[in-house]
Amino acid sequence: MIAGVDEAGRGPLAGPVVAAAVVLCKPRPAGLDDSKKLTAQKRATLEATIKRRCHWAVGVVDVEDIDRLNIFGATMLAMTRAVEALCARLGCDPLEVLVDGNLTPHGRRPEWRWAARAIVGGDALEPSISAASIIAKEHRDALMRDAARVHPHYGWDRNKGYGTPDHLAALREHGPTPLHRRSFSPVAQLALL
């Protein structure tokens, strides 16, 4: 039993970082790919299929922890939480965890206890990581759409918290919200004004 892990939300100025862990079903869902290469409609369809047929879980790390740990540390924590939640659902540990990128949480998070292998570009190469990238992105996008209803000025329903021109303009006009990452440069610079 192999789990794939990927994250969404390392680069935005606002919102949490989300990781997902997935153990694929057989036969695996058709059309899996890096979530960034899929249309919104295809991602939503695959998300529903993965959630219905496969084993999956998410790990979320909020803005306070991102600012406290830094985004790399927060990403490692989100991945660890996702795999922990997946193991709780499965009632056992995977034999190996395949992680998108060039580093794994092994040795970086004291809670990490699984054999792990980093795969650069794994979200496009390894189907279980592709599935995790879809679950993580869809989960985070939904969180940002919900946050946009509370903080409508920033366009998070469209930009998902990334530093787009309209988000930066709203940040200058309205200031940061509690969901903004204070440790990220554009937000930190506003605090100095």
N, C-alpha and C positions, 0 to 999 in steps of 0.2 A: 504494500500500500504506500504510494508516493503522494505527497502533498505538494502543491504549487503555491507560492506566495508572491504577491506583488502589492504595491502601494499606490495610492493616489493622493495628490495634494502636497507634494514637497515644495513646489514653487510659489503657491499663492501667498498673498499678503494677509489673507483672512481665512478663518475656518480651521478645522482640525486636519490632521493627517490620518488617513484611513488605510489599513492593510486588510487584505482578504487572504484566506487559506482555503484551498479547494482540493478534495480528492475526487477525481472524475469517476463517473459511472461508466458502465459498458452497455451498449456502445456509447462512446462519448458524443456529446452534442456536435453536430456538423457546423462548420463555419467559424470555429474558434480562431481568434487572431488577437493581436495587440489591440486593446480597447480604443487607442487613439486612431487606429486605421479603419474602424468600423463606423457606420452611420449611427446616429442616435437610435433610430428604429431597430436596426440590427442588434445593437447592444442591448436594448430593452427586451427584445425577443430572446436573445441568448441568456440574459440574466434570469428571466422567468424559467427557462428550460433548466439551467444549471441549478437554480434554487429548488426546482421541483424534483429533479432526478439525481443530483449529486450531493455529496457531503460538503458543507461550506460553513464558514464563520468569518466574522470581521473583528478587527481590533481598532479602536478609535483612541487617538491621543489628542486632547484638547489644547487650546491655545496657550494656557498657562504652562502646561508641561512642555510645549514646543519652546516657549521663551526660556524656561528653566534649563532644559536639557540641550538645546539647539536642535535644528531640524533633523540632523543625522541621528542623534540619540533618540529623538521622538519617533523617527521612522523605525529604528530597531525595536523600540518598545511596542509600537503598533503591530509589527510583524510577530513579535513574541506573544502578544495578547491574542492575535488572530489564531495562531497555532494552538495556544492553550485552550481557546474556546472550541476549536475544531476537535481537539482530543477529548474534551469534556462531552461533546456530542457523540463522538465515535465510541467512547469508552475504552480507547486504546491509543497508543502513539503510532504515527506513521513510521515506516522503515527509514525514510529519508524525506527531507524537505528541500525542494528546489526553489531557489530564491532568484528573482529577477535582479540583475545588477552584478557588480564585481565584489561585493562583500555580503556576508551573512551576519546575523546577530550572535553567532557562536563566538564566545569569548568577549562579547561586547555587552551582553545582558546576562546577569547572574541566573535568571530564571530559564534561559535557553538550555534545553537538555537533549535536543534532537540532532542526529547526523544531518548536515546541511551542505548543499553545493550551490555556489553562485553561478549563474549563467547570464553573461552579458547578452542583452537582446532576447532574453528568455521569454518575454511576453509575446514575441513573434515566433519563437522556435519551439517552445515546450507547451503543449496543449493545457496542462494543468495550471501553468503560470498564466497563459492567455485567459483561462477561465477566472483566475484570481484577479487579473487586471480588470476584467469586466465587472465583477462583483464589487471591487473596491471603488472603481470610478462611479458606477451607478449609485452606490451607497453614499459616497461623498457628494455627488451632484444633488441628490435628494436632500441631504442636510443643508446644502447651500441654498437650494430653492426655498426651504422652510425659513432659513435665516433671512432671506431677501424679503419675506413678508413682514418681518419685525424691523428690518433696516432697509427700507426700499430705495434709499438714495444711491446705493453703491452698485446696483446692477448685477448682484450676485446670481440672480436667476439666469443671466446671460454669460457672465465672465467667470463664475464659480470662485470668485475671490482673487483671481489673477490680476496683476497690475496693468490692466488695460487703461487707455487714456480716460475713459469715462469714470472708471473706478478711482484713478489718481485725482481727477478733478473733484469728484465728490469727497474724497479724503481731505483735500485742501479746503474745501468749502465747509464740510460738516465735522471734520476731525475724526479721529479713530473711534471705533466702537469697542466693546469688550471682546469682540470676535477678531479684532485685528491683532496681528503678531507684532508686538512691540519691539522684538529683537530684529525684525526685518528692516532693512535700510530706509525705504520710503516712509514707513510708519515712524521709525526712530527719529528721522530727520524732522518730521513734523513736531515731535515732542520737544525738540530743541528750539523751535521758533517762539 
